[in-house]
């Protein structure tokens, strides 16, 4: 059987920069961070008081924060997603604010915070026929979900999959990262030698994947190709990454092989780039393992719109297709004094993309690593 190409035909998102791809793309290129003081709940007892949150959301409102982000996207995309599309939901905490509302205020039904309830709501809004499924792999959730969707299409099991991702900044989530001492007291500084932690962010979005044959038959707009994908586990620690980067490098090597792309063909890396001491160092070790002494331009958008947890990979995939289309590599917002390990790789300035292949990677708690190759 001939190789089935996997293409992306649509995608939309909402982040702290606003609704729509252009808002986030423009925000990232502006070098102005969307991370600000959070007013949603008291941060007096926490390590930081800043996060990148979506304006206009109501905490403990009639709808969860996740659905408040998703509903406008679904309404905007009516008729775009076919009824026979397989729905894959990617999230870390889903509608955790429903559980918080019951625990903190005694209101509502905590059981309704289960991911299965959120999946059913999304199915109803999108009017898809399939039961759908959930992938929750910590902060690699949506990149793992995109890779899973691509494998189904590439293997001929499906010809259309929609990946939906959402995560919100809530008191429970914020307190958890604070208790791990993982938050930067100010704003995240990925690949900076003075980095001290991440800044949380929230967002939601979807991405529609199809076989190239179906996309062409339906005259769909093609944003680009998911050419390679892979996952690998560290088997090391519940929250800390394997320090030598070997888990991530395995995922990258497998994704490059699947895409039939050599390291020399990759001239841009959309990094996980959280701004924590150990994550950024681990990534640089993995990149050196793959690319040797030939620095490849890398960038992180987490100093711009925060670490959006399980949505990170989806947002970064949509932004990476913007990079491919406009041939512009974004600056790493928040970066001021480049760490010696990242010199020649990371930059405070925009750069020009030389080749049309991007490596994208994410890592998550539990030692999960996911990598995608985009063309």
N, C-alpha and C positions, 0 to 999 in steps of 0.2 A: 504494500500500500504506500502511495506517495505521502510525503510529509505534509501534515496539515498545519498551515500557518495560523497563528493566533494573533488577532488584531484587536485594537481598542477603537470602538466607534463612537463612544460618548463618555463624558464624565462631568461631574459638577461637585462643588464643595462649598462649605461655609467654614470660616475660621474667624479668629479675632480681628482680622483685617476687614471682614465683611462677607457678603454673599457673592458667589460667582468666582470663576477661575481668575478673571482679570483683576479682581480686588486683591486676592492673595499674591498673584504674580507681581503686580505693581508694588505691593507692600514690601515684598522680599527684595525687589530691585532697588527700592528707595533707601535701603539700609536703616530704616527707622523701625525699631522694634514695636510690636503690638503688646508687649508685656508691661503691665501697669499694676498699680495697687488694687487689690481685690476688695470689693465691698459686699460680696455675696454673703459672707459669714465673717465672724470675728477671727482674726489671725493672731491675736495677742499671745497665744500660748505656743505658736508655731515658729519654725526656724526662719520663715520668710513671710512676707505680706504681699507678694506679687505673683501674678499669673496672667496668662493671655486668655481672656474670656470673650465670648460672643455677646455683643451689646443687645439689649432688649429682651433677654431671657428672664423668666420669672422663676425663682427658686421656690419649690413647693407650690407650683401652680397647678392648673387643671391638667396639664400635660407635663410629662417628664422633660428634663432639659434635653435629652436625646431627641425626643419626638418634636420638641419645639424647633430644633435645628433641622430635622429631616423633613417635616411636613412641607415647608415652603419649597424645598428641593424637589419633592415628589410632585407637587402641584405644577411646578415649572416644567417638569419632564413628562407630563401626561402624553401618552401615545408613543413615547420614545422607546419604552421597554416592552418587548413582545411578551404575550401571556405565557409562552412556552419557555421563557428564560428560567434557568435554575437560579434561585436566590441563595446567595451565601452571605450570611451576616457575620461581620468581624467586629469584635468588641472586647474590651478588657473588663469593664464594670457595668456596661449596659445602662439600665435605668436604676442605678444604685440609689438615687435620690428618693425613690419610692420607699425603699427600705428605711432610709434615714428618717423620712417623714413619720413613719410608724414608730420607730425606735425613739426618736427625739420628741415627737409631739403626740404620739398615740393616735395618729390619724391614718386612715387608709389600710390597705391589706398588704403586708410585707411580701406575701407569696407572689404578688403581681410584679415584683422586681425580677423574677426569673427571666432568663434570656428567652425562654420559649414564648413568653407573653409578648416580648418585643418583636420576635420573629413573626408572630401572628399579626401584629399590628402592621408591620411593614408589608407583609403579603397582601393584606387587605387594601392598603393604599396603592400598591403597585399593580394589583389585580393579576398576579402571576398564579399559575395553576399548580405548580409543584409544591410539595411540602416544605422544601428548603432545608438548609442546614446551617449550623453555627460553628465558627472556628474562633476559639479564644486561646491565643498563644501569647499572652501578655503583650508587650509592646511590639511584637512582630506579627500581631494578629492579621492585619490587612495585607501585608506583603506576603505572608504565608497563604492567605485566602486567594490572592491574585495568582500565586504560583499553582495552587490547587486547581483553580478554575482553568488556568492555561493547560494543565496536564489533562483535564477532562476533554477539552476541545482538541488538543493535539492527538489524543488517543482515540478520537472518534466517538466518544461516549456522549458528548453534547456538542451542539454547535452554537450555543448562546448561553452565557452566564452573566448575571449581574451581581457584583460584589457591593454590598452596602456596609459602611463602617460608621461608628459613632462612639464617642466617649466625652464625658463632661467633667468639669472641675467641681467637685463637691467637698464638703467638710471632711467626710470619711476618706476620700482619696487624698486630699491635701494633708490630713493628719498622718496618713500612712507613710507618705514620702518624707514628711517632716520627722517622723519617729525613726526613720532609717538614716537621718542626717544627710539626705540626698539632695536637698534644695539649696540653691545659691541664695544667700540673703538678699541679693539685688537682682540682677538679670544674668541668665546663663551666658557663658563665654566659651563656646565650643572651640577646642584646639588652642586655647590660650594657655600660656604657661602658668597663669594665676587663676585658672578655673577652679571652682569649689563645688559645683553641683549644677543640677538642672533647674529649669523653670517649667512649671506645668502649663499646659494649654488645653483647649478643647476644640472640637470640630466634628464635622460629619460630612459624608459625601457618598457618591456611588461611582462605579466605573462599569461600563458595559463591554464585555468581551465577546467576540464572535470568531468563527472560522472565517478565513479570508474569502472563501467561496461564497458563504452566505452573505457576508457584508457586501460583496460585489454584486451578487444577485439582487439584493435589496437596495442597491445604490446608496449605501451608507457612507457617511464621511469617515475616513480612516485617519485616526490621530497618529498611529504608529503600531509597532509590533512588539509583543511580549516574546522575545526570542529565546530566552533561557530563564530557568528558575531552579531553585534547590533550597533545601533546608538541612541543617545539621545541629546536633546537640553537643553541649559542652560536657554534660555529666560531671559538673564541678561544684556548683554552689546554688542555693536558692535565689540569691539576689546578685551576687558578684559574678562578673564574666571571667572566663578562663584567661589568665593574664597574658599568656603567650599568643593569643589570637588564633590558635589552631582550629578551634571550632568554626569561627567565622570564615577562616581561609578555606576550609573544606567546602562550605556552602558556596563560596565564590568560585572555587575551582570547578565544582559540579555545574554551576549555572553557566559559566563560560563554555564548558564542554558541550552542554546541551545546545547553546546558541551557536556552536561552531565558530567561536570568536576567540582570538588569541589575546593575551594581555596587551600586546602592542596595538590592537585595534580599539582599545578602551582609552579614550582621552578625557573622560570626565567621570567622577564618582559622586553620586548622591549618598552621602554618608549618614549613619545613624546620628553621630555627632551630638550627644546629649549635653556635653559640658561637664560631666563628672570626671574625676581624675582617672579612674580605672577604665571607664568605657573608651574614652578617646585614646588612651595609651594602647589599649587592646586593639582598637581598630588600626592604628598606625603600624603595629607589629604585623597584623594580618596583611595590610597593603604592601608592606616591605617584603613579606613572604611571597606574595604573588608578583609584584611588579619590580622587585629588587631595587636597584639604585637609580631607577628612572621615574622620578616623581610624576604622578598623574594629578591634574587639577581636581581637588575635592572641595565640596561645600556642604554646609549643614544649614537647614532652615529653622532649627530649633531655638536659636537665639533671636529669631524674628517672631515666630508665632507660638513658641513654647513647645514642650514635649506633649503631643496630643495622644500619647499612649497607643492604644490599638488602632487608631486612625492614621498614625504617622505614615505607614507605608503607602496607603492609598493617596493621601495628600501629596506625598513626595513623588509618587508615580505620575500624577497629573501635572505637577510642576516640572518634572523631568521631561515630559512631552513638550512643554513650553520651551524648555531649554533646547531640545532638539529642533523645534520649529524655528526659533528665533536665533539660534546659534550663540546664545549668551549664557555664560555660566554665572550664577548669582554670587554676590559676596557672602561671606559667612558673617551674618549680623551678630554683634556682640564681641567679635574677635578684635583684640587690640594689640596684644603682644604675643606673637605666634610662638608656640612651644617649639623648642629645637627639633623635636621629632617630626613636627608638621611643616617645617620650613621647606618651601619649594612645592608643597602640596596645597595647603590652605591659603586663602587670601582675604584681605579686607576689601578688595576691589572686584568689580566685575571683570570677567575675562571672556575671550572669544572661544567658542567650541570649534575644534579643528576636525573632528571625525564624528560620524553619526552613530555612535554606540555609547550608551551610558550604563554603568554598573550602579545598582541601587541595593543597599543592604540595611537590615534592621536586626537588632538583638533585643532579647527580652528576659525578664526574670525566669528562672528555671533553666537558663542556659540555652534557650532556643535562638537559632540564627537563621535568617532567611535572606536570600539574595535573588535579584532579578536582573536580567540583561534586556535593555530596551533599545529598539532601533526606530 
